Amino acid sequence: MRSDSRWTVAELREEVLAFRDARDWSQFHQPKDLALALSIEAAEVLELFRFKSDAEVRAQVEKRDVTDLGHELADVLYWVLLLSHETGIDLAQAMEEKLAFNARRYPVELSRGRKEKYTILHGLQETSEPTGESAPERDSDEPPHPMLKPTLMPGDPRRKAAPLLRRSGDCGEDARAGTESSGVPASPA
């Protein structure tokens, strides 16, 4: 039996592709359909936790009664691997980029032991829940965090209330058309 420490992402993807191709299922695997299947499988992971307390879940994990969870996580991974293949996304590279991006959003000195969203940690948004700690003070003349800039999304009813945030230069937005360079409407980071 194989284990996490012995399979690479590429090897997992090849196994999944071989399984799919042996059944001639690639004809049904457009990116939209793969994304839908991924979402459905992720919901099945949630279903395993429905109506269970934290203590019940912890006891189940401690008893190593996690076979169903493992199978559902494998289903999620199956669809992630297929979707990344069909869209040409290198998952290792995407993970490396996302971790670096999140490290800038959630620097250790601001986020260690805290659950607040990056907008609150950087003082760009007021917290709606008392946390016992206030957001870092920021001089009103001081620009917001250098990796974030406000982006107002057209058609969003909250547009005047609270701007969404996007990393500067995140998607090559075409200011004239309000779309990303791919022609897809711009979305938050």
N, C-alpha and C positions, 0 to 999 in steps of 0.2 A: 504494500500500500504506500502511496506517495504522501509526502507531507509538505507543509508550507516552506520548510527550509530546503526542499529539494526540487521544487518546481519554479520556473521563472514565469513571469507574466506571458511571455511569448509562447512558452510550452503549453500553458493553460489555454491560451487563445487557439493554438493549433489543435488541441484536443477537442475544443468546442466546435471549431470549424469542421473538423473531420466528422464529428457526430452529426452536425447539421447537414453537411454535404452528402453523407451517406443516405440521408432521407429526402434529399432534394427539396429542402425547406428554404433555401436562399431566396427563392422566388417570392416568399411571403415576408421577407425581412428588410423592408424599407426602414429608414431611420425612424420615421414616425411610429411604425408598428413596434419596433424594438424599444423605443422610449415608453410606449404604452405598456408593453409587457414588463419592463423594468419597474414601472410604477406599481403595477398590479402585484408583482412579487414582493416589492418593498412593503406593500400593505399587508401581505400575508405574514411578514415578519412581525408587524405590529399586532396582528391578530393573536399571536402566541402570548402576548403580554396583556391582552384585554382582560379587565376585571381582576387582575392579580395585583396584590400589594407588592411594594419593594421587598418586603421580608419573604413573601412567597417566591418571588423570582430569585432572590439570593439563595434561598434554600434549594431550589431546583438546580441552580448552577453548581452549588456546593456538592450536591449529590451526583453531579455530572450527567444529569438528565436533560441533555441538550441536543439529542439527535435530531428532533424536529427542527430546532433552531438552525442547526448546521445545514440541514437540507434546504431550508428556506434561504439562508445566506448563500448557499451554492447556487440556487436559482437566480438570486439577484446578481451574483458574479457572472453567471452564464450570460445574462442579458447585457451587463456592462461590457463584457468582452466582445460580444457580437456588435454592439452599438459602436464601440471604439474602432473595431475593424472596419465596419461599413462607412464610418466617417473619417477614417484615416488618422485617428488620434492615437498617439503614442502615450499610453497610460503612465508609464514611468516618468516621462518628461512632463506630462500634465500635472502629475502629483508633485513633482519637484517644484514646478512653477507655482502651483497653488499653495504649497507649504511656505514658499518664500513670500508670496503675496500676503498670506495670513500672518506670517511673522511680522510684517510691517504693520498690519492692522492691529495685531494683538502682541505688542512687544511685552516681553517677560516682566519688565519693571512696572507696567501698567495693568497687566492682566493676570498675573500669578494669583491663583486662588479666588478669582472673581469670575462671575458669570455674565457680566454686562456685555452688550453688543459694543463693537468698536466705536460707534458713533458716540456712545456715552463715555467710554473710556477716554476718548480724545477731546471730550468737552464740546462736541458738535451737536449734541442733542441732550436735552434734560431727561433725567430718568423719571419714569412714571411710578416706580416702586421705591419705597425707602430701602436703601441698602446698608445704611449705617456709615457709609462713606460717600463723600461728595465727589463729583467729577473733578478732574484736575482744573485748577484755575487757569484762565487764559486771558491775556490782555486783549481788550476789544480791538486794538489796532493790529494785533498779531494774526497772521493768516492761519487758516485751519491746517491740520496735519498736511505736510507736503505731498503725501501719496493720495490724498483724497480731494476731490473737488465736487461742489454741488452740481447736480444735473437734474434739471426739471424735465419730466417726461410729458410730452404733449398728450392731452386728453385725460390725464390723471386728475380726478376731482380733488385730490389732496395737493395738487401742484402748488397752490399758493400757501398751503399750511406748512408743509415740510418737504424740502427738496430731497430727492434721492441722492445717493453718493456713488461716485464712480471714480476709479483710479484714473489719474491723468494719463492720457494717451492709451487707454485700455483697449479700445476697439476700432480706432481709426474712423470715428464717426464723421459722416458727411453732413456738415452743418446745413447745406442747402436742402437736402432731401430728408434729413432727420433719420437716416438709416445708417447702419453699419456698412462698411465697404462691400459686404456680401449681398447687400440689398435687403437684409432682414431688418425689421424695425429695431432701433436701439433698445437695449434692456439694461437694467441695473447690473452692476458687477456682482 
